[in-house]
Amino acid sequence: MPGSALSVNTFPPLVSLHPSESLLSLAQQLSLQLTDQVPDQGFYLQQDKDGLALVCADQPRIHPVRVDFAAGALAHRRQFGGGRGQAIAKACGLKPGVNPRVLDATLGLAGDAFVLASLGCRVLGIERQPWVAALVQDALHRAIAVPDLAWLEQRLQLRVGDATSRMAELAGDFAPQVVYLDPMFPHSAKTAEVKKEMRFFRELVGADADSDLLLQQALDLVSHRVVVKRPRKAPFLAGREPSLSLEGKANRFDIYTLRKLDKTLD
């Protein structure tokens, strides 16, 4: 993509001519660079009437990337995605009376975390890129103002940091029964169905080259099971064979079971 700077661990600036108090607070909380100058090239964060978004300055045809729990694909999935019959729900052990505490150690744009929270789980998400966390935090702030989504404030929490080295520290007293891992992996040329804006988002975030370290961290921390989302034909994470796998058309959930999930009060 000519002109657009794409490098792992790049922090896009947050652009606002008249930042609100909440935006100032978010920038301070996540140590984001706040400016009133729109860059000529590369990516930047900008807040508009629909919320915070990642924008590409020199590629206007690329749609802004934002998180929206109240509308669009995530809202449709919450209503029509299959509920507890979804593979992710089965993999994480959800069933009548069982709503495990889930630590999503590779939160990203929080799509899977939102699904699990909407099905009754308490979810703690860890995201190592502050600007990605900003997109999710902004979406949470907007969602809890919607009456039908007010429950998100209690069920989905966010912490910023690198889970590969600080998973237990970042989890604190959350005591996860399930750790969920969805490491970013390089896409092959065959994955043309991925939207252009999401391909560039993935390039900016970068692949999780140290993802093998996540599995052992998760197994050391979790009480019941670790669930790893992988491309269907990808090798096992860290070469470690799971207890069982659930396969879909494009993805596979590898499940590492330590204990059986019993009925919980959470």
VEXKOL-47358 format. One line per field, with one value per residue (C-alpha): chain; residue number from 0; x, y, z; residue in one letter. Coordinates in Angstrom, 1 decimal, always signed. Layout:
VEXKOL-47358
cadena <- [A/...]
num <- [NUM/...]
c1 <- [X/...]
c2 <- [Y/...]
c3 <- [Z/...]
residuo <- [A/...]
//
This chain:
VEXKOL-47358
cadena <- [A/A/A/A/A/A/A/A/A/A/A/A/A/A/A/A/A/A/A/A/A/A/A/A/A/A/A/A/A/A/A/A/A/A/A/A/A/A/A/A/A/A/A/A/A/A/A/A/A/A/A/A/A/A/A/A/A/A/A/A/A/A/A/A/A/A/A/A/A/A/A/A/A/A/A/A/A/A/A/A/A/A/A/A/A/A/A/A/A/A/A/A/A/A/A/A/A/A/A/A/A/A/A/A/A/A/A/A/A/A/A/A/A/A/A/A/A/A/A/A/A/A/A/A/A/A/A/A/A/A/A/A/A/A/A/A/A/A/A/A/A/A/A/A/A/A/A/A/A/A/A/A/A/A/A/A/A/A/A/A/A/A/A/A/A/A/A/A/A/A/A/A/A/A/A/A/A/A/A/A/A/A/A/A/A/A/A/A/A/A/A/A/A/A/A/A/A/A/A/A/A/A/A/A/A/A/A/A/A/A/A/A/A/A/A/A/A/A/A/A/A/A/A/A/A/A/A/A/A/A/A/A/A/A/A/A/A/A/A/A/A/A/A/A/A/A/A/A/A/A/A/A/A/A/A/A/A/A/A/A/A/A/A/A/A/A]
num <- [0/1/2/3/4/5/6/7/8/9/10/11/12/13/14/15/16/17/18/19/20/21/22/23/24/25/26/27/28/29/30/31/32/33/34/35/36/37/38/39/40/41/42/43/44/45/46/47/48/49/50/51/52/53/54/55/56/57/58/59/60/61/62/63/64/65/66/67/68/69/70/71/72/73/74/75/76/77/78/79/80/81/82/83/84/85/86/87/88/89/90/91/92/93/94/95/96/97/98/99/100/101/102/103/104/105/106/107/108/109/110/111/112/113/114/115/116/117/118/119/120/121/122/123/124/125/126/127/128/129/130/131/132/133/134/135/136/137/138/139/140/141/142/143/144/145/146/147/148/149/150/151/152/153/154/155/156/157/158/159/160/161/162/163/164/165/166/167/168/169/170/171/172/173/174/175/176/177/178/179/180/181/182/183/184/185/186/187/188/189/190/191/192/193/194/195/196/197/198/199/200/201/202/203/204/205/206/207/208/209/210/211/212/213/214/215/216/217/218/219/220/221/222/223/224/225/226/227/228/229/230/231/232/233/234/235/236/237/238/239/240/241/242/243/244/245/246/247/248/249/250/251/252/253/254/255/256/257/258/259/260/261/262/263/264/265]
c1 <- [+0.0/+2.0/+2.5/+0.7/+3.1/+2.4/+4.6/+4.0/+3.7/+2.9/+0.6/-1.7/-2.3/-5.7/-7.0/-9.6/-10.2/-12.4/-11.9/-14.5/-13.7/-14.2/-11.9/-9.2/-9.6/-9.3/-6.1/-4.5/-5.6/-4.1/-1.1/-2.3/-0.9/-3.6/-3.4/-5.5/-3.5/-4.8/-1.8/-1.2/-0.6/-0.8/-3.4/-4.9/-7.8/-10.7/-13.9/-17.1/-20.8/-20.5/-17.7/-13.9/-12.5/-9.2/-8.9/-6.4/-5.4/-4.1/-6.5/-10.0/-11.5/-10.6/-13.6/-12.8/-12.4/-14.5/-16.1/-19.9/-21.7/-25.1/-25.4/-23.9/-22.4/-22.0/-25.6/-26.8/-24.6/-26.0/-29.5/-29.2/-25.8/-27.0/-26.7/-25.1/-25.1/-22.2/-18.9/-17.2/-19.8/-19.4/-15.6/-15.7/-18.0/-21.2/-24.3/-27.4/-26.1/-22.6/-21.4/-17.6/-15.4/-13.4/-10.1/-9.7/-5.9/-5.9/-8.9/-8.4/-11.6/-13.5/-15.9/-15.6/-15.5/-18.8/-20.4/-19.4/-20.5/-23.9/-24.3/-23.9/-20.1/-18.1/-15.2/-11.9/-10.2/-6.5/-5.2/-1.6/-2.0/-3.4/-5.0/-6.9/-8.0/-9.2/-11.5/-13.0/-13.3/-15.1/-17.5/-18.2/-18.8/-21.4/-23.0/-23.7/-25.8/-28.1/-30.7/-30.6/-26.8/-26.4/-25.4/-22.1/-20.7/-20.8/-19.8/-17.0/-13.9/-10.8/-7.1/-4.1/-0.9/+1.1/-0.4/+2.6/+4.7/+2.1/-1.0/-1.3/-0.5/-3.1/-5.7/-5.4/-8.1/-10.3/-9.6/-10.5/-12.1/-11.4/-8.6/-9.5/-6.7/-7.1/-3.5/-3.2/-1.8/-0.5/-3.2/-2.3/-3.2/-6.2/-7.9/-9.1/-12.6/-11.1/-12.2/-9.4/-9.7/-9.4/-6.3/-4.6/-5.8/-4.1/-0.9/-0.8/-1.3/+1.1/+1.1/+1.6/+5.0/+5.3/+1.9/+3.4/+4.3/+0.6/-0.4/+1.9/+1.0/-2.7/-2.3/-0.4/-3.1/-6.4/-8.5/-10.5/-9.6/-7.8/-9.5/-7.4/-9.0/-6.9/-7.3/-8.8/-5.6/-3.1/-0.8/-1.5/-0.2/+3.3/+3.0/+0.9/-1.9/-5.2/-7.6/-10.1/-10.9/-14.1/-13.9/-15.9/-15.6/-12.7/-11.7/-10.9/-11.2/-8.5/-9.5/-7.0/-9.0/-7.7/-11.0/-14.7/-16.7/-19.5/-22.4/-21.4/-23.2/-21.4]
c2 <- [+0.0/+3.0/+5.8/+4.2/+3.3/-0.2/-1.4/-3.6/-1.6/+1.6/+3.8/+5.8/+9.3/+10.3/+13.2/+15.6/+19.3/+19.6/+16.6/+15.7/+15.0/+11.3/+11.4/+13.2/+10.7/+7.8/+9.3/+9.8/+6.3/+4.5/+6.9/+7.8/+10.8/+13.4/+16.0/+18.4/+17.7/+15.1/+13.3/+13.2/+9.5/+6.4/+5.5/+7.6/+7.4/+9.8/+10.2/+11.0/+10.7/+6.9/+6.6/+6.1/+4.7/+3.8/+5.8/+5.5/+9.0/+8.3/+5.4/+7.0/+3.9/+1.9/+2.1/+3.1/+0.3/+0.6/-1.6/-1.5/-3.8/-2.2/-2.5/-4.3/-7.7/-8.1/-7.2/-9.6/-12.4/-11.8/-12.1/-14.7/-16.4/-19.6/-18.8/-21.6/-23.8/-21.9/-23.7/-21.1/-21.6/-25.4/-25.1/-22.8/-25.3/-23.2/-25.2/-24.8/-23.6/-23.3/-19.7/-19.9/-16.9/-16.4/-14.6/-13.6/-13.1/-12.0/-9.6/-7.8/-6.1/-8.1/-9.9/-13.3/-11.8/-10.0/-13.2/-15.0/-12.1/-12.0/-15.7/-15.1/-15.3/-12.8/-12.0/-10.2/-9.2/-8.4/-6.4/-5.4/-2.6/+0.5/+1.9/-1.3/-1.2/+2.4/+1.2/-1.5/+0.8/+3.4/+0.8/-0.4/+3.2/+3.6/+0.2/+0.4/+3.5/+1.3/-0.3/-3.7/-3.8/-2.3/-5.7/-5.4/-3.1/-6.1/-8.9/-7.4/-5.8/-4.7/-4.5/-3.4/-5.3/-8.1/-11.4/-13.4/-12.2/-10.8/-12.9/-13.8/-10.3/-8.7/-11.3/-10.2/-11.8/-12.7/-16.4/-17.6/-21.0/-20.7/-19.0/-18.2/-17.6/-16.4/-15.4/-13.3/-15.3/-14.3/-14.7/-16.6/-15.4/-17.7/-15.5/-12.9/-12.9/-10.9/-7.2/-4.9/-2.7/-5.8/-7.0/-3.6/-3.7/-7.1/-5.8/-2.8/-5.0/-7.6/-11.4/-12.9/-14.3/-15.3/-16.9/-20.3/-18.7/-17.9/-21.5/-22.4/-19.1/-20.0/-23.6/-22.3/-19.9/-21.5/-23.8/-25.8/-25.4/-23.5/-22.9/-22.0/-20.7/-21.7/-21.8/-25.1/-26.6/-24.8/-26.8/-27.1/-24.1/-24.8/-28.2/-29.4/-31.8/-30.7/-32.9/-32.5/-30.2/-28.7/-28.0/-25.5/-24.5/-22.1/-22.3/-24.9/-24.8/-26.8/-27.5/-28.3/-29.8/-29.8/-30.2/-30.7/-27.5/-27.8/-25.5/-22.1/-19.3/-16.5]
c3 <- [+0.0/-1.2/+1.2/+4.2/+7.0/+8.3/+11.1/+14.1/+17.3/+15.5/+17.5/+15.2/+16.6/+17.9/+15.9/+17.3/+16.8/+19.9/+22.1/+24.7/+28.3/+27.7/+24.7/+26.7/+29.5/+27.0/+25.5/+28.9/+30.1/+27.1/+26.5/+23.0/+21.1/+20.8/+18.0/+16.0/+12.8/+10.3/+8.9/+5.1/+5.1/+7.2/+9.8/+12.5/+15.0/+14.6/+16.5/+14.5/+15.2/+15.0/+17.5/+17.3/+14.1/+12.5/+9.3/+6.4/+5.4/+1.9/+1.0/+1.1/-0.4/+2.7/+5.0/+8.6/+11.1/+14.2/+16.8/+17.2/+19.6/+19.1/+15.3/+12.3/+12.2/+16.0/+16.7/+14.0/+15.4/+18.9/+17.6/+14.9/+15.4/+16.9/+20.6/+22.6/+19.6/+18.2/+18.0/+20.2/+22.9/+22.8/+22.9/+25.9/+27.7/+27.9/+28.7/+31.0/+34.3/+33.2/+32.4/+32.9/+33.6/+30.4/+30.0/+26.3/+26.2/+22.6/+22.6/+19.2/+18.2/+20.8/+18.5/+20.2/+23.7/+22.9/+21.8/+25.0/+27.1/+25.3/+26.1/+29.9/+30.5/+32.5/+30.1/+30.8/+27.6/+27.4/+24.4/+24.0/+21.5/+23.2/+20.1/+19.5/+23.1/+22.5/+19.7/+22.0/+25.0/+22.9/+21.7/+25.3/+26.3/+23.6/+24.1/+27.8/+27.0/+25.0/+27.3/+25.6/+26.1/+29.6/+30.9/+29.0/+31.8/+34.2/+31.8/+29.6/+31.1/+29.3/+30.4/+28.3/+28.3/+26.8/+27.8/+26.6/+29.5/+32.0/+31.7/+35.4/+36.5/+34.1/+35.1/+38.7/+40.9/+37.9/+38.3/+34.8/+34.4/+30.6/+28.8/+25.1/+22.6/+19.0/+18.0/+14.9/+12.1/+8.6/+5.9/+2.8/-0.7/-0.6/+2.0/-0.5/+1.2/+4.1/+3.5/+2.5/+5.6/+7.8/+5.9/+6.5/+10.2/+10.6/+8.9/+11.3/+14.4/+13.1/+13.5/+17.0/+16.4/+20.1/+20.2/+21.2/+24.6/+25.2/+25.5/+28.4/+30.2/+29.8/+31.0/+34.1/+34.9/+34.0/+36.3/+33.8/+30.1/+27.4/+24.0/+21.0/+17.8/+14.7/+10.9/+10.1/+8.5/+10.8/+13.0/+16.7/+18.7/+20.0/+18.4/+21.4/+20.7/+22.3/+24.2/+21.4/+18.5/+17.1/+13.3/+11.2/+7.6/+8.1/+11.7/+14.3/+18.1/+19.9/+23.5/+26.3/+29.2/+32.8/+34.7/+33.9/+34.0/+36.6/+37.2/+38.3/+40.1/+38.0]
residuo <- [M/P/G/S/A/L/S/V/N/T/F/P/P/L/V/S/L/H/P/S/E/S/L/L/S/L/A/Q/Q/L/S/L/Q/L/T/D/Q/V/P/D/Q/G/F/Y/L/Q/Q/D/K/D/G/L/A/L/V/C/A/D/Q/P/R/I/H/P/V/R/V/D/F/A/A/G/A/L/A/H/R/R/Q/F/G/G/G/R/G/Q/A/I/A/K/A/C/G/L/K/P/G/V/N/P/R/V/L/D/A/T/L/G/L/A/G/D/A/F/V/L/A/S/L/G/C/R/V/L/G/I/E/R/Q/P/W/V/A/A/L/V/Q/D/A/L/H/R/A/I/A/V/P/D/L/A/W/L/E/Q/R/L/Q/L/R/V/G/D/A/T/S/R/M/A/E/L/A/G/D/F/A/P/Q/V/V/Y/L/D/P/M/F/P/H/S/A/K/T/A/E/V/K/K/E/M/R/F/F/R/E/L/V/G/A/D/A/D/S/D/L/L/L/Q/Q/A/L/D/L/V/S/H/R/V/V/V/K/R/P/R/K/A/P/F/L/A/G/R/E/P/S/L/S/L/E/G/K/A/N/R/F/D/I/Y/T/L/R/K/L/D/K/T/L/D]
//
